[in-house]
C-alpha cells in the first residue's frame, strides 16, 4: 500500500499590476493582493515558507514559496 509520508510544492508566483492603472495605485493594489494571498494561506492553515519576495520596478511582485500540498504532512521540506 502506498502512503504519502511528506509532500510539498515549490512555486514561483507573479503578481502583476492591472493594465491602465497609475503606477502608485498599481503597486499598492499588487501588494494588497500578495497580502491577501498570504492571509488566505494562514486562514486555511497551510504551512508555507517564503523563499524570496522581490518587487520589480513596474510594481510586479515575484514570490517564491514552498507550501504544503493539500493536507499532506510536510516533513523536513520547510526546514
trRosetta pair geometry for C-beta under 8 A, 3 or more apart (Angstrom, degrees):
i j d omega theta_ij theta_ji phi_ij phi_ji
4 7 5.3 -18 -176 -34 127 118
4 72 4.9 -60 126 -132 137 125
4 73 7.7 163 121 36 92 79
5 73 7.1 -57 161 66 40 116
5 75 6.5 52 130 -70 83 132
6 72 6.8 122 -158 148 26 107
6 73 5.4 -67 -104 98 65 86
6 74 6.0 40 -157 165 95 18
6 75 2.8 -25 -109 -13 149 128
6 76 7.1 4 -159 22 168 62
6 77 6.2 169 160 -21 120 110
7 68 7.5 74 91 -166 80 57
7 69 3.9 -74 129 49 112 129
7 70 7.3 15 89 37 138 90
7 72 3.8 27 38 100 115 153
7 73 7.5 98 23 65 72 47
7 74 7.2 -75 67 -105 44 48
7 77 7.9 -31 121 -22 15 156
8 66 5.6 11 171 -177 121 99
8 67 7.0 157 -160 79 76 27
8 68 6.6 -53 -113 -107 67 33
8 69 5.9 -144 -95 -17 14 99
8 74 5.3 70 -78 -142 104 86
8 75 7.7 -107 -31 45 113 92
8 77 3.6 -174 -26 159 156 164
8 78 6.9 -176 -116 -49 139 80
9 66 7.1 166 85 -153 46 52
9 67 5.5 -19 61 62 94 79
9 68 7.7 3 19 92 88 14
9 69 5.1 118 -29 -79 94 91
10 51 7.7 24 -148 -12 102 145
10 64 7.5 9 -178 -177 89 85
10 65 7.3 -180 -148 93 52 43
10 66 4.9 -21 -98 -99 79 78
11 64 7.4 -173 95 -146 47 48
11 65 5.5 -11 60 61 87 88
11 67 7.2 -21 15 18 109 107
12 62 6.7 -7 -175 -172 94 94
12 63 7.3 159 -157 83 47 46
12 64 4.9 -15 -104 -100 78 79
12 65 8.0 156 -91 19 32 67
13 37 7.6 180 127 -180 163 164
13 62 7.4 156 81 -158 50 45
13 63 4.5 -15 61 63 100 99
13 64 7.8 -179 21 -79 68 31
13 65 6.7 0 4 13 111 114
14 60 6.2 -8 -170 -176 92 113
14 61 7.5 157 -155 81 45 49
14 62 5.7 -15 -103 -104 72 69
14 63 7.8 -175 -77 23 27 74
15 30 5.0 134 130 -163 107 93
15 33 5.3 170 -158 95 130 122
15 34 5.4 -132 11 -66 169 90
15 37 7.6 -131 -78 -13 133 145
15 60 6.6 160 82 -160 55 60
15 61 4.4 -3 56 56 109 97
15 62 8.0 -156 24 -70 73 26
15 63 6.8 40 -8 -5 107 113
16 30 7.0 -80 156 -111 9 123
16 59 8.0 90 -159 95 46 86
16 60 4.9 -10 -108 -112 65 99
17 21 6.0 -125 170 59 110 120
17 23 8.0 -2 -157 -128 177 46
17 26 3.3 34 -147 -174 142 112
17 27 7.0 -37 -79 -60 129 41
17 29 6.5 98 -129 69 81 111
17 30 5.2 -70 -75 -50 74 119
17 58 6.7 -131 20 144 122 88
17 59 4.6 40 -40 92 128 129
17 60 6.7 -103 -5 -69 81 63
18 21 5.2 72 74 -12 91 124
18 26 6.7 -146 42 -121 65 93
18 29 7.0 -40 8 106 102 151
21 25 5.1 -113 170 90 109 111
21 26 4.4 140 96 -71 115 92
21 29 6.9 -24 146 16 166 146
22 25 4.6 76 62 18 91 106
22 26 6.5 -160 85 -14 40 91
23 26 5.6 -55 -138 36 27 115
23 27 6.4 27 163 -19 63 105
23 58 7.6 -107 -129 -155 97 52
23 59 6.4 -175 -160 -40 69 128
24 27 6.2 -56 -152 33 26 107
24 28 6.6 21 153 -13 61 110
25 28 5.7 -60 -150 41 33 111
25 29 6.0 32 154 -21 69 109
26 29 5.8 -56 -144 37 28 110
26 30 6.3 28 157 -18 64 107
26 58 7.8 -47 118 161 139 70
26 59 4.6 113 116 90 101 171
27 30 5.9 -54 -147 36 29 110
27 31 6.4 28 155 -17 63 107
27 55 7.7 55 -148 -165 104 123
27 59 3.7 -123 -85 -123 72 110
28 31 5.8 -56 -148 37 30 110
28 32 6.4 32 152 -20 64 105
29 32 5.6 -52 -149 35 32 113
29 33 6.5 35 151 -21 64 103
30 33 5.6 -52 -151 33 34 113
30 34 6.6 35 150 -18 66 102
30 59 5.2 142 14 154 145 97
30 60 6.8 -131 -149 -113 159 28
30 61 5.5 159 151 -5 115 107
31 34 5.6 -50 -149 35 36 113
31 35 6.3 37 151 -19 65 105
31 61 6.9 120 -87 -49 57 143
32 35 5.6 -53 -147 38 32 113
32 36 6.3 35 153 -21 65 105
33 36 5.7 -52 -147 35 31 113
33 37 6.5 37 151 -23 63 103
34 37 5.6 -52 -152 31 32 114
34 38 6.6 29 152 -14 65 104
34 53 7.7 101 -171 -148 143 120
34 61 5.2 -37 -66 91 140 161
34 63 6.4 159 -134 -56 110 139
35 38 5.8 -55 -149 38 33 110
35 39 6.2 34 152 -20 66 108
36 39 5.5 -53 -143 38 32 113
36 40 6.3 37 155 -23 65 103
37 40 5.8 -53 -151 32 28 112
37 41 6.8 31 150 -18 61 102
37 63 7.7 155 94 59 148 171
38 41 5.7 -51 -153 33 35 113
38 42 6.5 34 150 -17 65 105
39 42 5.6 -54 -150 38 34 113
39 43 6.1 37 151 -23 67 106
40 43 5.5 -49 -141 35 32 114
40 44 6.3 20 160 -7 65 109
41 44 6.2 -65 -146 47 26 101
41 46 4.5 -85 -159 61 77 113
41 48 5.4 -23 176 2 145 142
41 67 6.7 -99 -137 -130 129 134
42 45 7.3 23 180 -80 34 37
42 46 7.8 -76 -56 43 20 75
46 67 5.7 21 153 -173 117 112
46 68 5.0 -156 -164 47 75 111
47 67 6.9 157 91 -155 52 60
47 68 4.3 85 49 -41 83 120
47 74 5.3 -102 85 -21 139 148
47 78 5.9 -91 147 -47 114 164
48 65 5.7 -4 -172 -177 117 111
48 66 6.5 162 -155 88 64 52
48 67 3.9 -14 -103 -104 99 87
48 68 6.7 -96 -62 -1 67 78
48 78 7.4 -164 -158 -119 13 128
49 65 7.1 159 80 -157 43 65
49 66 5.0 -2 55 57 92 100
49 67 7.7 -172 23 -76 54 53
49 78 4.8 150 -19 -153 125 90
50 53 5.6 -1 173 -40 131 107
50 63 6.7 -64 -138 -163 103 91
50 64 7.3 105 -169 78 62 58
50 65 5.4 -35 -109 -103 57 83
51 64 4.3 -62 69 108 107 104
51 65 6.4 -168 10 -89 86 25
51 66 6.3 78 -39 -13 111 92
52 62 7.1 -14 116 113 104 97
52 63 7.4 173 91 -151 63 32
52 64 4.1 32 45 35 95 116
53 61 6.7 -8 -169 -173 84 103
53 62 7.4 166 -151 85 36 57
53 63 5.3 7 -110 -110 78 74
53 64 7.6 -137 -62 29 45 67
54 61 7.1 153 79 -157 46 55
54 62 4.5 -9 59 57 99 103
54 63 8.0 -164 27 -70 65 39
55 59 7.3 -27 -169 -144 94 29
55 60 7.5 152 -158 82 50 45
55 61 5.5 -24 -101 -102 67 76
56 59 6.9 -30 74 43 81 20
56 60 4.2 4 38 60 126 93
56 61 7.4 -144 9 -73 82 28
56 62 6.9 78 -37 -16 101 100
66 77 6.3 -158 169 150 132 101
66 78 6.0 -179 107 -101 122 73
68 71 7.4 26 150 -121 123 24
68 72 6.7 180 -175 63 86 71
68 74 5.2 -84 -101 -67 85 112
68 78 7.9 -26 -62 -50 77 132
69 72 5.0 -2 78 37 89 122
74 77 4.9 -107 177 48 86 110
74 78 5.1 19 145 -10 141 111
76 79 5.1 -46 -166 17 69 123
